[in-house]
């Protein structure tokens, strides 16, 4: 199972599990023991299950997109930069004089060659679950978008 199908499944289930427990408690709560004692167990189990799925998605994301602290020179050697996108260190030196920038880099950024290029891994995943309407240029669908902030917020919300 690839990452683009694994993450939506994990995070979708992490989102739906507490919702399903809420609906079950809403309709069957009075039948779940005296004073809703078993309903509390159902809610707690749903929250813990959601946390486990969120943490699993987080670790899957970290394995696919490791966090690496790199020096400016290592950054140039480890990643290919898309046209029009600058490294953070380049933005810092962009205000310096062009002569200093040329001394620092030695040659143009576009001339890194394919020898230093890392395989391209997308930093976000998106897709559609269901298309509501499609006509002409208009398309209405229920979809998902997952990036690093999404994965981190799922962990924060389910943990707290």
N, C-alpha and C positions, 0 to 999 in steps of 0.2 A: 504494500500500500504506500503510495507516494505521499509526500508532505502536503501537497495541494488538496488531497482528499482526506487525509488524516486529521488535519487541524480543524476544518469545519465540522467534522463529525464529533470530535472531542469537545469543542467549544459549544456546538449546538446542543449536545447532550448535557453539558455543564449548565447551560442556560435553561433547558427544559426540565431538568430533574426537580429543582425547587418549585417550579410552576405546577408540575404534575402532583407533587406532594401537597401543595396548597389546595388544588382542586379536590384531591382525595380527602383531605381534612375537612374541607368545606362541606362536602356531601356526606361523608361517612364519619365525621368527627365524633358525634354523639354515640356512635356504635363502637368507638375505639377505647373502651374501658371506662372506668369511673373517672369523672372530671377530666376527661381527655388525656389521661396519662399516656396511653399508647400513641396518641396523636403527636405528643411531644417527641417520642422516639422516632416516628415517621419523619417529622420535620428535621430533626437533628441528623438522621441518616441521610436525608436528601442533601443537606448542606455539606456534610462531610464528603459525600459522593461527588458533589459539584467541585469541592476543593481539590479532591484527588484528580479529577479529570482536568481541572485548570492547571495544576502542577505538572501533570503529565504533558499537557500541551506546551507549557513553559519549557520543560526540559527537552522536548522534541524540537522546539524553536531554537533553543540555545545550541543544541547539537548541529542543527543545520546552518545557523548563523552565529558562530562563536564571537564573543566580545573580545577584541584584541586591542591592547594599547600599543600603538605603533609610532615610531619616530617618523618624521616627515619623509626621510629617504626610504624607509622601509615601506611606507604607504605607497610610494610611487612604484616600488618593485612588486608589491603584492596585489595591487588592484588596478584594473583598467578604468579610467574615468570617462564617463560619457561626455560628448561634446557639450560645452556650455556649462558643465558642472565642475566646480573647483574643489580641491581638498581644503580642509579647514586651515591648514598651515599656509596654503596659497592665498587665502583671503586675508590672512594676517599680513603677508608680505606684499599684498596688492597695493597698499598705500605707500610702500617704499618706492624709491626711485627705480626706473626700469633698468638702469645699469646694475644696481645691486641685485635685482631680481634675476638678471641674466647671469651674473656671477654665481648666484646661489644655485640655479638650475643647470647652467651650462649649455643647455639647448632647449628647444621648444618642447612643451609637454606632450605634443602629439607624436613625438618621435620615440616612444617607448618600445615599440615593436611588440610582436606577439610572444616573444620569449618570456616576458615578464607578466603576461596577462593571466589572471586567474579565471577559472571557469565562472561564467555568469550565473549567479543565484539570485532570484528575485527577492526583493526586500518586502514585498507584500503579495498577498494572494487574494483573488476575488473571483466570484462566480455567482451564478443564479441558481436558486432552488426552484423557482416557479415563475413562469411568465404569465402575467395577468392579461396583458393586451399587447398586440404588436400590429401596427398598421402604418404604412409609409415610413417616415423617419422616427415615429414615436414608438417607444417600447417601454412598457411598465412591467417591472418584475420585482419579485422578492428575492433579494440576494444577500451576499455576505462579502465582507472585506476584512482581512486579517493582516495586521502588521505587528511590529514589536510592541507598540503601545497597547494594542488590543489584548495581546497575550498577557502583558504585565498587569493591565487593569482587571482582567478576569481573575488573576491570582489575588490581587489586592482586595477586590470586592468579595470574593468567596472566603478569604482568610479573616476579614474583619467582621 
